[in-house]
Amino acid sequence: MDTLKQFEPQGYVAEGFEAVRDAFADNFRLRHELGGACCAYVGGERVVDLWGGIRNKGTGEPWERDTMVIIHSATKGLAAMTLAIAHSRGWIDYEQPVCKYWPEFAQNGKERITVRQLLAHQAGLFAFEEPVDRNTVADLNRLATVLARQKPKWEPGTRQAYHALTLGFYEGELLRRVDPQRRSLGQFFHDEIAWKLGEDVYIRLPETIQNSRLATLSPPSLLEALVGFGPHFMFEAMNPHSNIFRALNVNPGTRIYSDDQRIYARNLEVPSGNGVGTARAIAHAYSVFATGGFELGLRRETLDLLAAPAIPPTNGFYDECLKARGVQFSLGFMKPSGIWPFGGPSSFGSPGAGGSLGFADPVSQVGYAYVTSQMGTRLTGDPRDVALRDALYSALSASRVAAMARTVSID
């Protein structure tokens, strides 16, 4: 704790949002935060931009304004943004079969899988049935051949199973097929989102990023994992025959985007898991999606589809990988639900292992992100993130009440 006191939370909060800063400080004092950042936009204006703590537990180096960290599956929301832009440009229709855009995909019973079903984890393609290593992932043409050969585990559209790593690879090849420039998903994200917004967030981390800008992750202990995740999920996650083990740990496994010398792998795209960025960058991108999408050329039709309720598979919202009922996905994003609430019913975003979260709330016009170097152990909302979101929405509610009172007074 003495070390942490050297690094008091830094940054900015707008008037009326001081409670978010208090919650951020409490995360270090009460919720075992090590280092992290939180940012929120409301109505296109940045109202929260906080960072603090330690970015590297081994060296004690502080988390700074431009520190970036890997966000694991929160990357899925960034990847889904690229396909939303493709939809707005008329390149894809979510209701059409994937093979309309990628003919080779039709192999082995995949000819009727729609883009919507694929993006909702309803294609039965949550694990590869043949070896996929870093060399395969780096060779997009070779990877596409492997992807096209896969056979669904069950009838597509009947069940949901979390495509922990495979989803992003399928999204990447689909985007390459419809983009006139044939860009990879990571390159497209950089060109059409990150660069246009002037923000530091990558799905293909370049060589030019210095290690000094990257936070290293501090994993939980085995006891913390058992208590936090629960013994049932831990058994599933450690059972080599389970769906979630196969989705997360083999062909290629999440270690693929680690690098012992450079913290995270460079020039490699895992669009379901290796996004690296600041909370500020992620919140800014979601803010654009929450406020009409003008900066990125998004159409109202696309945004309305993202805000719409998720459509369940025929067997309902029971996830065959997570072994949980109620988790909902739509068009590449997670949607809020009773088991995983965030924002409001029209919100869309994605959480990441360890506690990170980014989302857009179109009704409240909120773009939000939280990132951390201390990996948490909750599947349905990290307590640090929940405290920040609760403080943010309480401040928003108080602001609206005050605005209504002023209006009544004037009238």
LINKAWO-V99654 format. One record per residue. N is the residue number from 0. PHI is phi in whole degrees, -180 to 180 (NA if undefined). NEAR is the number of other ideal C-beta (glycine too) atoms within 12 Angstrom. Layout:
BEGIN
N/PHI/NEAR + N/PHI/NEAR
END
This chain:
BEGIN
0/NA/14 + 1/-61/8 + 2/-65/18 + 3/-64/25 + 4/-64/16 + 5/-70/17 + 6/-123/28 + 7/-65/18 + 8/-53/34 + 9/-120/25 + 10/121/32 + 11/-145/24 + 12/-134/29 + 13/-72/25 + 14/-56/16 + 15/98/24 + 16/-113/35 + 17/-61/22 + 18/-63/30 + 19/-68/40 + 20/-62/33 + 21/-64/25 + 22/-65/35 + 23/-63/44 + 24/-65/32 + 25/-65/23 + 26/-59/37 + 27/-74/33 + 28/-81/20 + 29/-118/15 + 30/-122/26 + 31/63/28 + 32/-67/42 + 33/-108/38 + 34/-161/45 + 35/178/51 + 36/-152/49 + 37/-140/52 + 38/-143/45 + 39/-144/52 + 40/-112/40 + 41/-131/34 + 42/59/24 + 43/86/24 + 44/-105/24 + 45/-77/28 + 46/-111/35 + 47/-138/43 + 48/-152/34 + 49/-124/45 + 50/-152/41 + 51/173/38 + 52/84/44 + 53/-115/34 + 54/-93/37 + 55/-142/28 + 56/-64/24 + 57/-70/15 + 58/-104/15 + 59/76/19 + 60/-68/24 + 61/-78/30 + 62/-76/43 + 63/-112/24 + 64/-57/23 + 65/-104/27 + 66/-65/40 + 67/-115/43 + 68/-147/51 + 69/-73/39 + 70/-118/51 + 71/48/39 + 72/-72/45 + 73/-62/49 + 74/-60/52 + 75/-58/50 + 76/-65/54 + 77/-66/56 + 78/-63/48 + 79/-64/53 + 80/-60/55 + 81/-66/47 + 82/-73/49 + 83/-65/45 + 84/-65/38 + 85/-61/41 + 86/-65/37 + 87/-64/29 + 88/-87/24 + 89/81/15 + 90/-82/29 + 91/-135/35 + 92/-119/24 + 93/-60/33 + 94/-89/19 + 95/-85/23 + 96/-63/26 + 97/-57/41 + 98/-68/26 + 99/-62/22 + 100/-101/30 + 101/-141/30 + 102/-56/16 + 103/-64/22 + 104/-63/36 + 105/-71/22 + 106/-66/22 + 107/55/21 + 108/83/21 + 109/-105/31 + 110/-66/21 + 111/-104/25 + 112/-68/40 + 113/-87/29 + 114/-58/39 + 115/-60/34 + 116/-63/39 + 117/-60/46 + 118/-72/48 + 119/-98/39 + 120/62/53 + 121/-114/43 + 122/-93/45 + 123/71/38 + 124/-117/46 + 125/-80/39 + 126/-146/37 + 127/-86/31 + 128/-98/20 + 129/-144/19 + 130/-60/17 + 131/-135/30 + 132/-115/20 + 133/-62/25 + 134/-65/15 + 135/-66/24 + 136/-62/39 + 137/-75/24 + 138/-104/18 + 139/-65/29 + 140/-68/19 + 141/-65/21 + 142/-62/37 + 143/-61/29 + 144/-65/20 + 145/-64/30 + 146/-58/41 + 147/-67/30 + 148/-79/22 + 149/-67/36 + 150/-112/24 + 151/-59/34 + 152/-69/29 + 153/-151/22 + 154/-60/19 + 155/-57/38 + 156/90/27 + 157/-96/22 + 158/-137/30 + 159/-110/42 + 160/-147/39 + 161/-59/44 + 162/-84/46 + 163/-56/40 + 164/-116/45 + 165/-66/43 + 166/-53/46 + 167/-64/50 + 168/-67/48 + 169/-65/43 + 170/-61/50 + 171/-62/45 + 172/-71/41 + 173/-60/46 + 174/-64/46 + 175/-59/33 + 176/-70/33 + 177/-100/30 + 178/-73/27 + 179/-55/13 + 180/-91/16 + 181/57/18 + 182/-75/27 + 183/-69/36 + 184/-62/46 + 185/-64/42 + 186/-68/27 + 187/-61/38 + 188/-60/46 + 189/-64/33 + 190/-69/23 + 191/-100/34 + 192/-126/42 + 193/-61/36 + 194/-67/19 + 195/-64/24 + 196/-92/33 + 197/67/16 + 198/-122/33 + 199/-95/32 + 200/-157/45 + 201/-136/43 + 202/-107/50 + 203/-136/39 + 204/-65/38 + 205/-82/23 + 206/-62/15 + 207/-71/13 + 208/-77/28 + 209/-77/16 + 210/-57/24 + 211/-65/19 + 212/-93/28 + 213/-109/35 + 214/-82/43 + 215/-96/34 + 216/-84/35 + 217/-109/26 + 218/-76/23 + 219/-76/25 + 220/-74/14 + 221/-61/15 + 222/-64/12 + 223/-61/20 + 224/-66/24 + 225/-63/18 + 226/-70/16 + 227/-74/27 + 228/-81/30 + 229/93/20 + 230/-63/15 + 231/-64/17 + 232/-67/27 + 233/-62/24 + 234/-62/18 + 235/-62/28 + 236/-67/32 + 237/-101/19 + 238/-87/18 + 239/-63/17 + 240/-98/14 + 241/-78/26 + 242/-63/32 + 243/-70/35 + 244/-63/26 + 245/-66/31 + 246/-71/37 + 247/-99/34 + 248/-113/25 + 249/-131/27 + 250/46/30 + 251/-108/37 + 252/84/26 + 253/-71/33 + 254/-66/20 + 255/-61/29 + 256/-101/39 + 257/-100/27 + 258/-148/23 + 259/-63/10 + 260/-93/10 + 261/-120/23 + 262/73/29 + 263/-125/40 + 264/-61/33 + 265/-103/26 + 266/52/25 + 267/-137/37 + 268/-114/45 + 269/-127/47 + 270/-65/50 + 271/-98/44 + 272/-156/43 + 273/-113/48 + 274/-67/49 + 275/-131/48 + 276/-174/46 + 277/-95/44 + 278/-60/51 + 279/-59/38 + 280/-65/43 + 281/-68/50 + 282/-63/48 + 283/-62/38 + 284/-62/52 + 285/-66/52 + 286/-60/43 + 287/-62/36 + 288/-67/52 + 289/-86/42 + 290/-125/27 + 291/108/24 + 292/72/35 + 293/-58/18 + 294/-62/24 + 295/-110/36 + 296/70/23 + 297/-79/34 + 298/-91/21 + 299/-58/16 + 300/-59/18 + 301/-64/33 + 302/-63/33 + 303/-65/22 + 304/-66/34 + 305/-66/42 + 306/-79/35 + 307/-70/22 + 308/-61/22 + 309/-69/34 + 310/-102/25 + 311/-76/27 + 312/-70/30 + 313/-63/16 + 314/-90/19 + 315/86/19 + 316/-82/32 + 317/-111/24 + 318/-92/37 + 319/-75/31 + 320/-94/37 + 321/-78/38 + 322/54/27 + 323/-140/27 + 324/-104/19 + 325/112/24 + 326/-70/35 + 327/-125/38 + 328/-128/43 + 329/-155/41 + 330/56/46 + 331/94/48 + 332/-105/45 + 333/-86/45 + 334/-108/42 + 335/-64/34 + 336/-152/26 + 337/-61/16 + 338/-83/22 + 339/-141/33 + 340/-81/27 + 341/-161/42 + 342/58/37 + 343/-131/26 + 344/-57/21 + 345/-90/29 + 346/-69/40 + 347/-154/47 + 348/-175/53 + 349/-163/49 + 350/-90/45 + 351/-130/42 + 352/-54/39 + 353/101/39 + 354/128/48 + 355/-67/51 + 356/-158/52 + 357/-137/55 + 358/-159/50 + 359/-114/50 + 360/-122/37 + 361/-65/33 + 362/-68/22 + 363/-87/33 + 364/57/31 + 365/-106/43 + 366/-117/47 + 367/-136/52 + 368/-153/53 + 369/-134/50 + 370/-135/54 + 371/-152/51 + 372/-99/42 + 373/-100/38 + 374/-68/36 + 375/-89/40 + 376/-135/30 + 377/-117/30 + 378/-89/33 + 379/-130/30 + 380/112/32 + 381/-70/37 + 382/-56/25 + 383/-66/42 + 384/-66/45 + 385/-61/27 + 386/-62/32 + 387/-68/46 + 388/-67/40 + 389/-61/24 + 390/-66/34 + 391/-63/45 + 392/-74/32 + 393/-65/21 + 394/-65/31 + 395/-63/33 + 396/-63/20 + 397/-63/20 + 398/-65/25 + 399/-69/20 + 400/-61/15 + 401/-64/16 + 402/-65/16 + 403/-65/14 + 404/-64/13 + 405/-66/12 + 406/-65/11 + 407/-63/10 + 408/-62/9 + 409/-67/8 + 410/-63/7
END
